[in-house]
């Protein structure tokens, strides 16, 4: 069972570069979300989606873009990376009983 | 908007000690409550959850939590911790019918052998 697959696991970007973090789930969940985890701040919601074609902003959406063309995939795009986006990113796929998380992407912006 | 408070940011215990981690939430309506655990270098995993019914819920690895509605609390407990319980613990809440989770800031637990 794959669950939630996130790639890449590690990434170093230069300021101003763009990139896409991939997230795929095979559980047919409608709800998917992206969080960033920073020391002492817990997990903060970046964007979420309640189904294909529907996305919405979370708590910290600035500098990030998402799309949901299929139920399975929910990529997160960094438009122009900034050092403040250095963080660990988690994708989650949820149903009424809770959420399943991907392994995380450790992103460093230099 | 909902919010979740975890008052203990760092907890250090010896093996076999008892554990209680506090979690309070602010929301006036019906909520679903969760505790997640993150072992070093790993992703979050569900420990236990409360939706309705018996306010004392049991999860994996000997953990339990008690929902006290009047106190807006969902504290996590374990009678006797082990070195392998060293991890970060997150309390989270979602409102009924919604799957958007709001997390607390987490509690880092270090269990010394």
Boltz contact constraints between the chains, C-beta under 6 A:
constraints:
  - contact:
      token1: [A, 31]
      token2: [B, 99]
      max_distance: 6.0
  - contact:
      token1: [A, 42]
      token2: [B, 103]
      max_distance: 6.0
  - contact:
      token1: [A, 42]
      token2: [B, 104]
      max_distance: 6.0
  - contact:
      token1: [A, 42]
      token2: [B, 105]
      max_distance: 6.0
  - contact:
      token1: [A, 42]
      token2: [B, 106]
      max_distance: 6.0
  - contact:
      token1: [A, 43]
      token2: [B, 103]
      max_distance: 6.0
  - contact:
      token1: [A, 94]
      token2: [B, 99]
      max_distance: 6.0
  - contact:
      token1: [A, 98]
      token2: [B, 34]
      max_distance: 6.0
  - contact:
      token1: [A, 98]
      token2: [B, 46]
      max_distance: 6.0
  - contact:
      token1: [A, 98]
      token2: [B, 49]
      max_distance: 6.0
  - contact:
      token1: [A, 99]
      token2: [B, 101]
      max_distance: 6.0
  - contact:
      token1: [A, 101]
      token2: [B, 43]
      max_distance: 6.0
  - contact:
      token1: [A, 101]
      token2: [B, 44]
      max_distance: 6.0
  - contact:
      token1: [A, 103]
      token2: [B, 43]
      max_distance: 6.0
  - contact:
      token1: [A, 104]
      token2: [B, 43]
      max_distance: 6.0
